Amino acid sequence: MKRHLERELDKLRKKILTLGAMVEGSIEKALLSLTRHDAKLAREVIESDHEIDHFEVEIEEDCLKILALYQPAAIDLRYVVGILKMNNDLERMGDLAVNIAERAAYLADKKGTKLFLDFTKMGEKTIAMVKKALDSLIKMDAKMAVEVCAADDEIDDINRELLFLIQDHIEQNPQEVKLLIHLLLVSRHLERIADKATNIAEDVIYMTEGTIIRHRAEDYARHD
């Protein structure tokens, strides 16, 4: 029985990492479509979202099957519960990548429109958080996961900075308010992706240490 459970957990691990890679690719392509004003690339992100949705459902079904058939305990139970939560967060990250792609497609159709905001820094840091969160899962590394949690504050700061810039620009250029709202949403979507990456990192800590640190920022420092 134990051997069968281990085999099923290994399959589950491979599937969640595959989903993570799919989502990471969607985020990268969505940001690229934004900076390149590439509507075609943006549509590719939007059209591929059904694959992420399908995979998310498959992983959830696998988790429920493991819980029903093997009744795992202790660390194995924490692992399956953690995967269930990560699965939902990854699917939501895919949705947020689609949202960015939709903003990119809209902006690309506005010929001659130039982005007065540079999302490169925020985008790179957000993707780095996603990569590190997934790496912490691969290595089951709580310290690496804590680093992801700590990095979220920087994304929040950048999001606030961009919000103030957009507010100022709206006051000076009220005729561009519709376009500026799309830029504001891009920043918001990136901030939410970073939040989801933080959730995954928190789940890695739960898996490895059995500690729930959600809403307890003081625990991040405790792991330093």
C-alpha positions in Angstrom: 0.0 0.0 0.0 2.8 2.4 0.9 4.6 1.7 -2.3 1.5 2.4 -4.3 0.9 5.7 -2.4 4.5 6.8 -3.1 4.0 6.1 -6.8 0.8 8.1 -6.9 2.4 11.0 -5.0 5.3 11.0 -7.4 2.9 11.2 -10.4 1.1 14.0 -8.6 4.3 15.9 -8.1 5.2 15.7 -11.8 1.7 16.9 -12.8 1.7 19.9 -10.5 5.2 20.9 -11.8 4.0 20.5 -15.4 1.1 22.8 -14.6 3.5 25.2 -13.0 5.6 25.3 -16.1 2.5 25.9 -18.3 1.4 28.8 -16.1 4.9 30.3 -16.0 5.0 30.2 -19.8 1.6 31.9 -20.1 2.7 34.7 -17.8 5.9 35.2 -19.7 4.1 35.3 -23.1 1.5 37.7 -21.7 4.1 40.1 -20.6 5.9 39.7 -23.9 2.8 40.4 -25.8 2.3 43.6 -23.8 5.8 45.0 -24.3 5.9 44.0 -28.0 2.3 45.2 -28.8 1.8 41.7 -30.1 -1.9 41.0 -30.4 -1.3 37.6 -32.0 0.8 36.4 -29.1 -1.7 37.8 -26.6 -4.4 35.7 -28.3 -2.3 32.6 -28.0 -2.2 33.1 -24.3 -6.0 33.5 -24.2 -6.7 30.5 -26.4 -4.3 28.2 -24.5 -6.0 28.8 -21.1 -8.4 25.9 -21.6 -5.4 23.5 -21.4 -4.5 24.9 -17.9 -8.1 24.6 -16.8 -8.3 21.0 -18.0 -5.0 20.1 -16.3 -6.2 21.7 -13.0 -9.3 19.6 -12.9 -7.3 16.5 -13.6 -4.9 17.2 -10.7 -7.8 17.9 -8.3 -9.4 14.6 -9.3 -6.1 12.8 -8.6 -5.8 14.4 -5.2 -9.3 13.4 -4.2 -8.6 9.8 -5.5 -5.5 9.6 -3.3 -7.3 10.8 -0.3 -10.1 8.4 -0.8 -8.1 5.3 -1.7 -5.0 5.6 0.5 -6.1 7.8 3.4 -2.6 9.3 3.8 -1.4 10.6 7.2 1.1 13.1 8.6 3.5 14.5 5.9 1.8 12.6 3.0 -1.6 14.1 4.0 0.0 17.6 4.2 1.5 17.1 0.8 -1.8 16.2 -0.9 -3.6 19.0 0.8 -0.8 21.4 -0.2 -1.0 20.3 -3.8 -4.8 20.8 -3.8 -4.3 24.4 -2.7 -1.4 25.0 -5.1 -3.4 23.6 -8.0 -6.1 26.2 -7.4 -3.6 29.1 -7.1 -1.8 28.0 -10.3 -5.1 27.9 -12.3 -5.9 31.4 -11.0 -2.4 32.6 -12.0 -3.2 31.3 -15.5 -6.4 33.3 -15.5 -4.5 36.4 -14.5 -2.0 35.8 -17.3 -5.1 35.8 -19.6 -6.2 39.1 -18.1 -2.9 40.7 -18.9 -3.0 39.2 -22.4 -6.5 40.8 -22.9 -5.1 44.2 -21.8 -2.2 43.7 -24.2 -4.5 42.8 -27.1 -6.5 45.9 -26.5 -3.5 48.2 -26.3 -2.0 46.6 -29.4 -5.1 47.4 -31.4 -4.6 51.1 -30.5 -2.2 52.0 -33.3 0.5 54.4 -32.2 -0.1 53.9 -28.5 3.0 54.0 -26.4 3.2 52.6 -22.9 4.5 55.4 -20.7 4.9 52.8 -18.0 7.6 50.2 -18.0 6.4 46.9 -16.6 9.8 45.2 -17.1 11.0 45.4 -13.5 7.7 44.4 -12.0 7.2 41.6 -14.5 10.7 40.2 -14.0 10.4 40.2 -10.3 7.0 38.6 -10.4 8.2 35.8 -12.7 11.2 35.3 -10.5 8.9 34.8 -7.5 6.9 32.2 -9.5 10.0 30.4 -10.5 11.4 30.4 -7.0 8.1 29.2 -5.5 8.1 26.3 -7.9 11.7 25.6 -7.2 11.0 25.5 -3.5 8.4 22.8 -4.2 10.8 20.8 -6.3 13.4 20.9 -3.6 10.9 21.0 -0.7 13.0 23.9 0.6 11.3 25.9 3.3 14.0 28.6 3.4 13.6 29.2 -0.3 9.9 29.5 0.2 10.3 32.1 2.9 12.4 34.2 0.5 9.4 34.2 -1.9 7.1 35.4 0.8 9.5 38.2 1.8 9.8 39.3 -1.9 6.1 40.0 -2.1 6.5 43.3 -0.2 8.6 44.7 -3.1 6.0 43.8 -5.6 3.4 45.6 -3.5 5.6 48.7 -3.4 6.1 48.7 -7.1 2.3 48.4 -7.6 1.7 51.4 -5.4 4.3 53.4 -7.3 2.6 52.6 -10.6 -0.8 53.5 -9.1 0.4 57.0 -8.2 2.0 57.5 -11.6 -1.2 56.5 -13.3 -3.3 58.7 -11.1 -1.1 61.7 -11.9 -1.3 60.9 -15.6 -5.1 60.7 -15.5 -5.2 64.1 -13.9 -3.0 65.5 -16.7 -4.5 63.5 -19.5 -8.2 62.8 -18.7 -8.9 62.0 -22.4 -6.7 58.9 -22.0 -8.5 57.5 -18.9 -9.7 54.3 -20.7 -6.2 53.4 -21.8 -4.8 54.2 -18.4 -7.2 51.9 -16.7 -5.9 49.0 -18.8 -2.4 49.8 -17.6 -3.6 50.0 -14.0 -5.2 46.6 -14.4 -1.9 45.1 -15.7 -0.1 46.3 -12.6 -2.9 44.9 -10.4 -2.8 41.5 -12.2 0.9 41.2 -11.7 0.5 42.0 -8.0 -2.1 39.3 -7.7 0.2 36.8 -9.5 2.8 37.6 -6.9 0.3 37.0 -4.1 -0.5 33.6 -5.6 3.2 32.7 -5.8 3.4 33.7 -2.1 0.5 31.3 -1.4 2.4 28.5 -3.0 5.5 29.2 -1.0 3.4 29.2 2.2 2.1 25.8 1.2 5.6 24.5 0.8 6.4 25.6 4.3 3.2 23.9 5.5 4.2 20.7 3.6 7.7 20.6 5.0 7.2 21.9 8.5 3.5 21.5 9.3 3.3 25.2 10.1 0.6 27.5 8.7 2.2 30.9 8.4 -0.5 32.6 6.3 -1.3 36.1 7.6 1.7 35.8 10.0 4.5 37.9 8.4 6.5 37.7 11.6 7.2 34.0 10.8 9.0 35.0 7.6 11.7 36.7 9.7 11.8 33.7 12.1 13.1 31.5 9.3 16.0 33.9 8.3 
